[in-house]
């Protein structure tokens, strides 16, 4: 049976453990099967819509979104029209451990291109304008296919709808300290079959408790940038 540790965590408590070397959920020197869940299809407005993009710098817009993937999933930013100037939006939330995350999205002045995120959010709580667009635009925050992982480690087998598939992952970002634009410090799983609310994803993972020269890292990866 795949382990489902997220079900035992409490909202509002940061469960991140610096330099974690062992966890009861992880089998020593062998893979442990973790289920990632059955997330819905990616959607451009799944997290938030109609967020003002040309308001005063520092303006906060509250959001109440929780991931449908057990260990979080990537989000993205889409402007409603051409911003007119480069614009910056910081998105605040937590990972599945309750660890604070801030990710910065920078929109181009003359494009409505979707800006893809690199961190697996479990919750999004609010946005803050870092640099306003000059045009009267709004923006949406949506979901991507990339899914968060429970620990930093190596995936030996991936399963989709109970069948093994080719393994596609994004390696953990080892930048220390993390910033608002670095990648996820535990890495990501990229599904072969796109999420649709039906496919269940699971990975057989061997945890990697290694730390860097500063003693940072461990099974929970490097500490997220929290602002």
C-alpha positions as a Markdown table, in Angstrom:
| # | Residue | x | y | z |
|---|---|---|---|---|
| 1 | Unk | 0.0 | 0.0 | 0.0 |
| 2 | Unk | 1.3 | 3.5 | -0.9 |
| 3 | Unk | 2.0 | 5.7 | 2.1 |
| 4 | Unk | -0.2 | 8.8 | 2.5 |
| 5 | Unk | 1.5 | 10.9 | 5.1 |
| 6 | Unk | -0.2 | 14.2 | 4.2 |
| 7 | Unk | -3.4 | 12.9 | 5.7 |
| 8 | Unk | -1.9 | 13.2 | 9.2 |
| 9 | Unk | -0.7 | 16.8 | 9.0 |
| 10 | Unk | -2.4 | 19.7 | 10.6 |
| 11 | Unk | -3.1 | 23.0 | 8.9 |
| 12 | Unk | -1.0 | 25.9 | 10.3 |
| 13 | Unk | 1.9 | 23.8 | 11.6 |
| 14 | Unk | 5.2 | 23.9 | 9.9 |
| 15 | Unk | 6.4 | 20.3 | 9.8 |
| 16 | Unk | 9.7 | 21.0 | 8.0 |
| 17 | Unk | 12.7 | 19.4 | 9.7 |
| 18 | Unk | 16.1 | 20.9 | 8.9 |
| 19 | Unk | 18.8 | 18.3 | 7.9 |
| 20 | Unk | 16.3 | 15.4 | 8.4 |
| 21 | Unk | 18.2 | 12.1 | 8.3 |
| 22 | Unk | 15.4 | 9.6 | 8.9 |
| 23 | Unk | 11.6 | 9.4 | 8.8 |
| 24 | Unk | 9.3 | 6.6 | 9.8 |
| 25 | Unk | 7.7 | 6.9 | 6.4 |
| 26 | Unk | 10.9 | 6.1 | 4.6 |
| 27 | Unk | 12.3 | 2.6 | 4.3 |
| 28 | Unk | 16.0 | 2.5 | 4.9 |
| 29 | Unk | 18.1 | 1.7 | 1.8 |
| 30 | Unk | 15.0 | 0.7 | -0.2 |
| 31 | Unk | 12.2 | 2.4 | -2.1 |
| 32 | Unk | 9.0 | 3.3 | -0.4 |
| 33 | Unk | 5.8 | 3.7 | -2.4 |
| 34 | Unk | 4.1 | 7.1 | -2.1 |
| 35 | Unk | 0.8 | 8.0 | -3.7 |
| 36 | Unk | 0.6 | 11.5 | -5.1 |
| 37 | Unk | -3.2 | 11.4 | -5.6 |
| 38 | Unk | -5.6 | 12.0 | -8.4 |
| 39 | Unk | -5.2 | 15.7 | -9.3 |
| 40 | Unk | -7.6 | 17.4 | -11.6 |
| 41 | Unk | -6.7 | 18.6 | -15.1 |
| 42 | Unk | -4.5 | 21.7 | -15.2 |
| 43 | Unk | -6.5 | 24.9 | -15.5 |
| 44 | Unk | -5.4 | 28.5 | -16.1 |
| 45 | Unk | -7.7 | 29.9 | -13.5 |
| 46 | Unk | -7.8 | 27.1 | -10.9 |
| 47 | Unk | -6.0 | 29.1 | -8.2 |
| 48 | Unk | -7.3 | 32.7 | -8.7 |
| 49 | Unk | -8.9 | 34.9 | -11.3 |
| 50 | Unk | -9.3 | 38.6 | -11.9 |
| 51 | Unk | -6.4 | 39.6 | -9.6 |
| 52 | Unk | -5.6 | 43.3 | -10.2 |
| 53 | Unk | -2.2 | 43.7 | -12.0 |
| 54 | Unk | -1.9 | 47.5 | -12.2 |
| 55 | Unk | -2.5 | 48.5 | -8.7 |
| 56 | Unk | -0.2 | 50.1 | -6.1 |
| 57 | Unk | 3.1 | 48.3 | -5.4 |
| 58 | Unk | 2.7 | 46.2 | -2.2 |
| 59 | Unk | -1.1 | 45.6 | -2.6 |
| 60 | Unk | -2.1 | 42.2 | -1.2 |
| 61 | Unk | -4.8 | 40.1 | -2.8 |
| 62 | Unk | -6.1 | 37.3 | -0.5 |
| 63 | Unk | -6.5 | 33.8 | -2.0 |
| 64 | Unk | -7.7 | 30.5 | -0.4 |
| 65 | Unk | -6.6 | 27.6 | -2.5 |
| 66 | Unk | -5.5 | 24.1 | -1.6 |
| 67 | Unk | -3.8 | 21.7 | -3.9 |
| 68 | Unk | -5.6 | 18.5 | -5.1 |
| 69 | Unk | -2.2 | 16.8 | -5.3 |
| 70 | Unk | -1.0 | 15.3 | -2.0 |
| 71 | Unk | 2.4 | 17.0 | -2.1 |
| 72 | Unk | 1.5 | 20.1 | -4.0 |
| 73 | Unk | 1.7 | 21.1 | -7.6 |
| 74 | Unk | 3.1 | 23.8 | -9.8 |
| 75 | Unk | 1.2 | 27.0 | -10.5 |
| 76 | Unk | 1.4 | 29.6 | -13.3 |
| 77 | Unk | 0.6 | 33.2 | -14.0 |
| 78 | Unk | -1.4 | 34.5 | -17.0 |
| 79 | Unk | -2.1 | 38.2 | -17.7 |
| 80 | Unk | -5.5 | 39.1 | -19.2 |
| 81 | Unk | -4.0 | 41.5 | -21.8 |
| 82 | Unk | -0.7 | 43.1 | -22.7 |
| 83 | Unk | 0.7 | 44.5 | -19.4 |
| 84 | Unk | 2.5 | 47.5 | -21.0 |
| 85 | Unk | 5.5 | 47.3 | -18.7 |
| 86 | Unk | 7.3 | 44.4 | -17.1 |
| 87 | Unk | 5.3 | 43.4 | -14.0 |
| 88 | Unk | 6.1 | 41.4 | -10.9 |
| 89 | Unk | 3.8 | 39.4 | -8.7 |
| 90 | Unk | 4.9 | 37.5 | -5.6 |
| 91 | Unk | 2.7 | 34.5 | -4.7 |
| 92 | Unk | 2.6 | 33.4 | -1.0 |
| 93 | Unk | 1.6 | 30.1 | 0.4 |
| 94 | Unk | 3.0 | 26.9 | 1.9 |
| 95 | Unk | 4.3 | 23.5 | 0.8 |
| 96 | Unk | 2.7 | 20.2 | 2.0 |
| 97 | Unk | 4.7 | 20.4 | 5.2 |
| 98 | Unk | 3.2 | 23.8 | 6.1 |
| 99 | Unk | 6.6 | 25.5 | 5.2 |
| 100 | Unk | 6.2 | 29.1 | 3.9 |
| 101 | Unk | 6.9 | 29.6 | 0.2 |
| 102 | Unk | 7.2 | 32.8 | -1.9 |
| 103 | Unk | 7.5 | 32.5 | -5.6 |
| 104 | Unk | 8.0 | 35.5 | -7.9 |
| 105 | Unk | 6.4 | 35.7 | -11.4 |
| 106 | Unk | 7.7 | 38.3 | -13.8 |
| 107 | Unk | 5.4 | 39.2 | -16.7 |
| 108 | Unk | 6.8 | 40.6 | -20.0 |
| 109 | Unk | 5.8 | 44.2 | -21.0 |
| 110 | Unk | 4.4 | 43.3 | -24.5 |
| 111 | Unk | 3.2 | 39.7 | -24.1 |
| 112 | Unk | 0.3 | 37.7 | -22.7 |
| 113 | Unk | 2.5 | 34.7 | -22.4 |
| 114 | Unk | 1.9 | 32.3 | -19.5 |
| 115 | Unk | 4.7 | 32.3 | -16.9 |
| 116 | Unk | 5.3 | 28.9 | -15.5 |
| 117 | Unk | 6.2 | 28.4 | -11.9 |
| 118 | Unk | 8.9 | 26.1 | -10.4 |
| 119 | Unk | 7.7 | 25.4 | -6.9 |
| 120 | Unk | 5.1 | 22.9 | -5.7 |
| 121 | Unk | 2.5 | 24.8 | -3.7 |
| 122 | Unk | 0.1 | 22.9 | -1.4 |
| 123 | Unk | -1.7 | 26.1 | -0.4 |
| 124 | Unk | -1.8 | 29.6 | -1.8 |
| 125 | Unk | -2.8 | 32.4 | 0.7 |
| 126 | Unk | -2.2 | 35.7 | -1.1 |
| 127 | Unk | -0.4 | 37.6 | -3.8 |
| 128 | Unk | 1.6 | 40.9 | -3.5 |
| 129 | Unk | 2.4 | 43.3 | -6.3 |
| 130 | Unk | 6.1 | 43.9 | -6.7 |
| 131 | Unk | 6.0 | 45.9 | -9.9 |
| 132 | Unk | 2.7 | 47.1 | -11.4 |
| 133 | Unk | 1.7 | 46.8 | -15.0 |
| 134 | Unk | 1.0 | 50.1 | -16.7 |
| 135 | Unk | -2.1 | 48.9 | -18.5 |
| 136 | Unk | -5.4 | 48.1 | -16.6 |
| 137 | Unk | -5.0 | 44.3 | -16.6 |
| 138 | Unk | -5.9 | 41.5 | -14.3 |
| 139 | Unk | -4.1 | 38.2 | -14.0 |
| 140 | Unk | -5.0 | 34.6 | -13.3 |
| 141 | Unk | -3.1 | 31.9 | -11.3 |
| 142 | Unk | -3.6 | 28.4 | -12.6 |
| 143 | Unk | -2.3 | 24.9 | -12.1 |
| 144 | Unk | 0.4 | 23.0 | -14.1 |
| 145 | Unk | 1.0 | 19.2 | -14.6 |
| 146 | Unk | 4.2 | 19.1 | -12.4 |
| 147 | Unk | 3.6 | 17.5 | -9.0 |
| 148 | Unk | 5.4 | 17.8 | -5.7 |
| 149 | Unk | 7.3 | 15.0 | -4.0 |
| 150 | Unk | 7.3 | 14.0 | -0.3 |
| 151 | Unk | 11.1 | 13.8 | 0.1 |
| 152 | Unk | 14.3 | 14.6 | -1.7 |
| 153 | Unk | 15.4 | 11.3 | -3.2 |
| 154 | Unk | 15.6 | 9.0 | -6.2 |
| 155 | Unk | 12.5 | 7.5 | -7.9 |
| 156 | Unk | 13.0 | 3.9 | -9.0 |
| 157 | Unk | 9.5 | 3.3 | -10.4 |
| 158 | Unk | 6.6 | 5.5 | -11.3 |
| 159 | Unk | 3.0 | 4.3 | -11.6 |
| 160 | Unk | 0.0 | 5.9 | -13.3 |
| 161 | Unk | -3.4 | 4.3 | -12.9 |
| 162 | Unk | -1.5 | 1.3 | -11.4 |
| 163 | Unk | 0.8 | 0.7 | -14.3 |
| 164 | Unk | 4.5 | 1.4 | -14.4 |
| 165 | Unk | 5.5 | 4.3 | -16.8 |
| 166 | Unk | 8.7 | 6.0 | -17.9 |
| 167 | Unk | 10.1 | 8.2 | -15.1 |
| 168 | Unk | 10.3 | 11.9 | -15.8 |
| 169 | Unk | 11.4 | 14.1 | -12.9 |
| 170 | Unk | 12.8 | 17.6 | -12.2 |
| 171 | Unk | 15.8 | 17.3 | -9.9 |
| 172 | Unk | 15.8 | 19.1 | -6.6 |
| 173 | Unk | 17.2 | 22.7 | -6.8 |
| 174 | Unk | 20.2 | 22.8 | -4.5 |
| 175 | Unk | 20.6 | 26.5 | -4.5 |
| 176 | Unk | 21.3 | 27.6 | -0.9 |
| 177 | Unk | 19.8 | 29.7 | 0.3 |
| 178 | Unk | 16.7 | 29.4 | -1.8 |
| 179 | Unk | 15.1 | 32.5 | -3.4 |
| 180 | Unk | 11.8 | 33.6 | -4.8 |
| 181 | Unk | 12.9 | 32.3 | -8.3 |
| 182 | Unk | 14.7 | 29.0 | -7.5 |
| 183 | Unk | 13.1 | 25.6 | -8.2 |
| 184 | Unk | 11.6 | 23.2 | -5.8 |
| 185 | Unk | 14.2 | 21.9 | -3.2 |
| 186 | Unk | 12.7 | 18.3 | -3.3 |
| 187 | Unk | 12.3 | 18.1 | -7.0 |
| 188 | Unk | 9.1 | 17.3 | -9.0 |
| 189 | Unk | 7.4 | 14.5 | -10.8 |
| 190 | Unk | 6.2 | 15.2 | -14.3 |
| 191 | Unk | 3.3 | 12.9 | -15.3 |
| 192 | Unk | 3.3 | 10.9 | -18.5 |
| 193 | Unk | -0.5 | 11.1 | -18.7 |
| 194 | Unk | -1.8 | 14.5 | -18.0 |
| 195 | Unk | -3.9 | 14.9 | -14.8 |
| 196 | Unk | -7.6 | 14.4 | -15.3 |
| 197 | Unk | -9.0 | 13.7 | -11.8 |
| 198 | Unk | -9.1 | 10.0 | -12.5 |
| 199 | Unk | -5.4 | 8.9 | -13.0 |
| 200 | Unk | -3.7 | 8.1 | -9.7 |
| 201 | Unk | 0.0 | 8.8 | -9.5 |
| 202 | Unk | 2.4 | 6.9 | -7.3 |
| 203 | Unk | 6.2 | 6.8 | -7.0 |
| 204 | Unk | 8.6 | 4.3 | -5.5 |
| 205 | Unk | 11.2 | 6.6 | -3.9 |
| 206 | Unk | 14.4 | 6.1 | -2.0 |
| 207 | Unk | 15.1 | 9.1 | 0.3 |
| 208 | Unk | 18.3 | 11.0 | 0.1 |
| 209 | Unk | 19.2 | 12.5 | 3.5 |
| 210 | Unk | 22.5 | 14.2 | 2.3 |
| 211 | Unk | 23.3 | 17.7 | 3.4 |
| 212 | Unk | 25.6 | 20.3 | 1.8 |
| 213 | Unk | 28.8 | 21.8 | 3.2 |
| 214 | Unk | 26.8 | 24.1 | 5.4 |
| 215 | Unk | 24.8 | 21.2 | 6.9 |
| 216 | Unk | 21.6 | 22.1 | 5.1 |
| 217 | Unk | 19.4 | 19.7 | 3.2 |
| 218 | Unk | 18.3 | 16.3 | 4.3 |
| 219 | Unk | 15.2 | 14.4 | 3.4 |
| 220 | Unk | 13.0 | 17.5 | 3.4 |
| 221 | Unk | 15.4 | 19.3 | 1.1 |
| 222 | Unk | 16.7 | 22.8 | 1.6 |
| 223 | Unk | 14.4 | 25.2 | 3.4 |
| 224 | Unk | 12.0 | 27.1 | 1.0 |
| 225 | Unk | 12.3 | 30.8 | 0.6 |
| 226 | Unk | 9.5 | 32.2 | 2.7 |
| 227 | Unk | 9.9 | 35.9 | 2.2 |
